[in-house]
Amino acid sequence: MQLKNYMEDAVEQMMDRVLKDLDVCKCDRCRMDIKALALNNLPPKYVVSEEGELYVKTNELVRQFEVDIIKAITMAAIKVNNNKRH
């Protein structure tokens, strides 16, 4: 078994969808900074089994879960864009 933060996958899956509507830098460095900042502002969802991952994916259907991720990515993108490190 392997410990996994499912939130990393959830943020990664939503990044392109959220960033396409924002006028921010989308280079690899900025994308990684956005992802790191967004994850730091979201609660972790650790799983250690496929059953746990399925449970978290089911909870992902809750609208608030998606809204929280979109908000975290958007806020992180704005902050990173205003403080580019490249």
mmCIF file of the C-alpha atoms, coordinates in Angstrom:
data_MODEL
# 
_entry.id   MODEL 
# 
loop_
_atom_site.group_PDB 
_atom_site.id 
_atom_site.type_symbol 
_atom_site.label_atom_id 
_atom_site.label_alt_id 
_atom_site.label_comp_id 
_atom_site.label_asym_id 
_atom_site.label_entity_id 
_atom_site.label_seq_id 
_atom_site.pdbx_PDB_ins_code 
_atom_site.Cartn_x 
_atom_site.Cartn_y 
_atom_site.Cartn_z 
_atom_site.occupancy 
_atom_site.B_iso_or_equiv 
_atom_site.pdbx_formal_charge 
_atom_site.auth_seq_id 
_atom_site.auth_comp_id 
_atom_site.auth_asym_id 
_atom_site.auth_atom_id 
_atom_site.pdbx_PDB_model_num 
ATOM 1  C CA . MET A 1 1  ? 0.000   0.000  0.000   1.00 0.00 ? 1  MET A CA 1 
ATOM 2  C CA . GLN A 1 2  ? 1.028   3.570  -0.594  1.00 0.00 ? 2  GLN A CA 1 
ATOM 3  C CA . LEU A 1 3  ? -0.049  6.764  1.152   1.00 0.00 ? 3  LEU A CA 1 
ATOM 4  C CA . LYS A 1 4  ? -1.523  9.248  -1.300  1.00 0.00 ? 4  LYS A CA 1 
ATOM 5  C CA . ASN A 1 5  ? -2.981  12.733 -1.007  1.00 0.00 ? 5  ASN A CA 1 
ATOM 6  C CA . TYR A 1 6  ? -5.970  12.524 -3.336  1.00 0.00 ? 6  TYR A CA 1 
ATOM 7  C CA . MET A 1 7  ? -6.271  16.319 -3.294  1.00 0.00 ? 7  MET A CA 1 
ATOM 8  C CA . GLU A 1 8  ? -3.137  16.485 -5.503  1.00 0.00 ? 8  GLU A CA 1 
ATOM 9  C CA . ASP A 1 9  ? -4.965  14.553 -8.222  1.00 0.00 ? 9  ASP A CA 1 
ATOM 10 C CA . ALA A 1 10 ? -8.115  16.628 -7.830  1.00 0.00 ? 10 ALA A CA 1 
ATOM 11 C CA . VAL A 1 11 ? -6.199  19.915 -8.182  1.00 0.00 ? 11 VAL A CA 1 
ATOM 12 C CA . GLU A 1 12 ? -4.206  18.602 -11.143 1.00 0.00 ? 12 GLU A CA 1 
ATOM 13 C CA . GLN A 1 13 ? -7.406  17.485 -12.896 1.00 0.00 ? 13 GLN A CA 1 
ATOM 14 C CA . MET A 1 14 ? -9.010  20.917 -12.510 1.00 0.00 ? 14 MET A CA 1 
ATOM 15 C CA . MET A 1 15 ? -5.979  23.123 -13.229 1.00 0.00 ? 15 MET A CA 1 
ATOM 16 C CA . ASP A 1 16 ? -6.379  23.365 -17.006 1.00 0.00 ? 16 ASP A CA 1 
ATOM 17 C CA . ARG A 1 17 ? -10.107 24.005 -16.756 1.00 0.00 ? 17 ARG A CA 1 
ATOM 18 C CA . VAL A 1 18 ? -9.618  26.848 -14.277 1.00 0.00 ? 18 VAL A CA 1 
ATOM 19 C CA . LEU A 1 19 ? -6.493  28.410 -15.802 1.00 0.00 ? 19 LEU A CA 1 
ATOM 20 C CA . LYS A 1 20 ? -7.893  28.580 -19.341 1.00 0.00 ? 20 LYS A CA 1 
ATOM 21 C CA . ASP A 1 21 ? -10.302 31.301 -18.189 1.00 0.00 ? 21 ASP A CA 1 
ATOM 22 C CA . LEU A 1 22 ? -7.650  33.351 -16.375 1.00 0.00 ? 22 LEU A CA 1 
ATOM 23 C CA . ASP A 1 23 ? -5.183  35.803 -17.884 1.00 0.00 ? 23 ASP A CA 1 
ATOM 24 C CA . VAL A 1 24 ? -2.170  34.483 -15.969 1.00 0.00 ? 24 VAL A CA 1 
ATOM 25 C CA . CYS A 1 25 ? 1.186   32.955 -16.874 1.00 0.00 ? 25 CYS A CA 1 
ATOM 26 C CA . LYS A 1 26 ? 0.841   29.239 -17.546 1.00 0.00 ? 26 LYS A CA 1 
ATOM 27 C CA . CYS A 1 27 ? 4.506   28.250 -17.838 1.00 0.00 ? 27 CYS A CA 1 
ATOM 28 C CA . ASP A 1 28 ? 5.635   25.087 -16.029 1.00 0.00 ? 28 ASP A CA 1 
ATOM 29 C CA . ARG A 1 29 ? 7.200   27.034 -13.149 1.00 0.00 ? 29 ARG A CA 1 
ATOM 30 C CA . CYS A 1 30 ? 4.065   29.122 -12.534 1.00 0.00 ? 30 CYS A CA 1 
ATOM 31 C CA . ARG A 1 31 ? 1.817   26.052 -12.848 1.00 0.00 ? 31 ARG A CA 1 
ATOM 32 C CA . MET A 1 32 ? 3.841   24.256 -10.163 1.00 0.00 ? 32 MET A CA 1 
ATOM 33 C CA . ASP A 1 33 ? 3.751   27.329 -7.922  1.00 0.00 ? 33 ASP A CA 1 
ATOM 34 C CA . ILE A 1 34 ? -0.018  27.614 -8.419  1.00 0.00 ? 34 ILE A CA 1 
ATOM 35 C CA . LYS A 1 35 ? -0.527  23.933 -7.631  1.00 0.00 ? 35 LYS A CA 1 
ATOM 36 C CA . ALA A 1 36 ? 1.658   24.091 -4.506  1.00 0.00 ? 36 ALA A CA 1 
ATOM 37 C CA . LEU A 1 37 ? -0.053  27.223 -3.212  1.00 0.00 ? 37 LEU A CA 1 
ATOM 38 C CA . ALA A 1 38 ? -3.533  25.847 -3.918  1.00 0.00 ? 38 ALA A CA 1 
ATOM 39 C CA . LEU A 1 39 ? -2.705  22.568 -2.140  1.00 0.00 ? 39 LEU A CA 1 
ATOM 40 C CA . ASN A 1 40 ? -1.375  24.473 0.864   1.00 0.00 ? 40 ASN A CA 1 
ATOM 41 C CA . ASN A 1 41 ? -4.749  26.193 1.128   1.00 0.00 ? 41 ASN A CA 1 
ATOM 42 C CA . LEU A 1 42 ? -6.847  23.030 0.833   1.00 0.00 ? 42 LEU A CA 1 
ATOM 43 C CA . PRO A 1 43 ? -7.305  20.268 3.398   1.00 0.00 ? 43 PRO A CA 1 
ATOM 44 C CA . PRO A 1 44 ? -5.424  17.078 2.480   1.00 0.00 ? 44 PRO A CA 1 
ATOM 45 C CA . LYS A 1 45 ? -7.443  13.971 1.606   1.00 0.00 ? 45 LYS A CA 1 
ATOM 46 C CA . TYR A 1 46 ? -5.116  11.077 2.321   1.00 0.00 ? 46 TYR A CA 1 
ATOM 47 C CA . VAL A 1 47 ? -5.976  7.554  1.205   1.00 0.00 ? 47 VAL A CA 1 
ATOM 48 C CA . VAL A 1 48 ? -4.085  4.287  1.523   1.00 0.00 ? 48 VAL A CA 1 
ATOM 49 C CA . SER A 1 49 ? -6.273  1.938  -0.479  1.00 0.00 ? 49 SER A CA 1 
ATOM 50 C CA . GLU A 1 50 ? -8.332  1.837  -3.642  1.00 0.00 ? 50 GLU A CA 1 
ATOM 51 C CA . GLU A 1 51 ? -11.470 1.718  -1.496  1.00 0.00 ? 51 GLU A CA 1 
ATOM 52 C CA . GLY A 1 52 ? -10.402 4.919  0.243   1.00 0.00 ? 52 GLY A CA 1 
ATOM 53 C CA . GLU A 1 53 ? -9.748  6.576  -3.093  1.00 0.00 ? 53 GLU A CA 1 
ATOM 54 C CA . LEU A 1 54 ? -13.183 5.545  -4.337  1.00 0.00 ? 54 LEU A CA 1 
ATOM 55 C CA . TYR A 1 55 ? -14.734 6.997  -1.185  1.00 0.00 ? 55 TYR A CA 1 
ATOM 56 C CA . VAL A 1 56 ? -12.957 10.305 -1.691  1.00 0.00 ? 56 VAL A CA 1 
ATOM 57 C CA . LYS A 1 57 ? -13.920 10.359 -5.381  1.00 0.00 ? 57 LYS A CA 1 
ATOM 58 C CA . THR A 1 58 ? -17.540 9.845  -4.366  1.00 0.00 ? 58 THR A CA 1 
ATOM 59 C CA . ASN A 1 59 ? -17.312 12.768 -1.944  1.00 0.00 ? 59 ASN A CA 1 
ATOM 60 C CA . GLU A 1 60 ? -15.790 14.768 -4.765  1.00 0.00 ? 60 GLU A CA 1 
ATOM 61 C CA . LEU A 1 61 ? -19.237 14.852 -6.328  1.00 0.00 ? 61 LEU A CA 1 
ATOM 62 C CA . VAL A 1 62 ? -20.293 17.210 -3.588  1.00 0.00 ? 62 VAL A CA 1 
ATOM 63 C CA . ARG A 1 63 ? -20.459 20.637 -5.201  1.00 0.00 ? 63 ARG A CA 1 
ATOM 64 C CA . GLN A 1 64 ? -18.663 22.435 -2.376  1.00 0.00 ? 64 GLN A CA 1 
ATOM 65 C CA . PHE A 1 65 ? -15.604 20.218 -2.844  1.00 0.00 ? 65 PHE A CA 1 
ATOM 66 C CA . GLU A 1 66 ? -15.299 21.382 -6.450  1.00 0.00 ? 66 GLU A CA 1 
ATOM 67 C CA . VAL A 1 67 ? -15.970 25.024 -5.585  1.00 0.00 ? 67 VAL A CA 1 
ATOM 68 C CA . ASP A 1 68 ? -13.258 24.970 -2.909  1.00 0.00 ? 68 ASP A CA 1 
ATOM 69 C CA . ILE A 1 69 ? -10.707 23.616 -5.387  1.00 0.00 ? 69 ILE A CA 1 
ATOM 70 C CA . ILE A 1 70 ? -11.643 26.162 -8.071  1.00 0.00 ? 70 ILE A CA 1 
ATOM 71 C CA . LYS A 1 71 ? -11.378 28.974 -5.540  1.00 0.00 ? 71 LYS A CA 1 
ATOM 72 C CA . ALA A 1 72 ? -7.989  27.773 -4.255  1.00 0.00 ? 72 ALA A CA 1 
ATOM 73 C CA . ILE A 1 73 ? -6.572  27.457 -7.783  1.00 0.00 ? 73 ILE A CA 1 
ATOM 74 C CA . THR A 1 74 ? -7.925  30.872 -8.808  1.00 0.00 ? 74 THR A CA 1 
ATOM 75 C CA . MET A 1 75 ? -6.569  32.645 -5.729  1.00 0.00 ? 75 MET A CA 1 
ATOM 76 C CA . ALA A 1 76 ? -3.204  30.899 -6.112  1.00 0.00 ? 76 ALA A CA 1 
ATOM 77 C CA . ALA A 1 77 ? -3.016  31.795 -9.824  1.00 0.00 ? 77 ALA A CA 1 
ATOM 78 C CA . ILE A 1 78 ? -3.641  35.461 -9.102  1.00 0.00 ? 78 ILE A CA 1 
ATOM 79 C CA . LYS A 1 79 ? -1.035  35.516 -6.335  1.00 0.00 ? 79 LYS A CA 1 
ATOM 80 C CA . VAL A 1 80 ? 1.581   33.691 -8.423  1.00 0.00 ? 80 VAL A CA 1 
ATOM 81 C CA . ASN A 1 81 ? 0.881   35.898 -11.448 1.00 0.00 ? 81 ASN A CA 1 
ATOM 82 C CA . ASN A 1 82 ? 1.477   38.995 -9.315  1.00 0.00 ? 82 ASN A CA 1 
ATOM 83 C CA . ASN A 1 83 ? 4.722   37.532 -7.942  1.00 0.00 ? 83 ASN A CA 1 
ATOM 84 C CA . LYS A 1 84 ? 6.270   35.554 -10.815 1.00 0.00 ? 84 LYS A CA 1 
ATOM 85 C CA . ARG A 1 85 ? 9.546   33.776 -10.016 1.00 0.00 ? 85 ARG A CA 1 
ATOM 86 C CA . HIS A 1 86 ? 10.795  33.339 -13.576 1.00 0.00 ? 86 HIS A CA 1 
# 
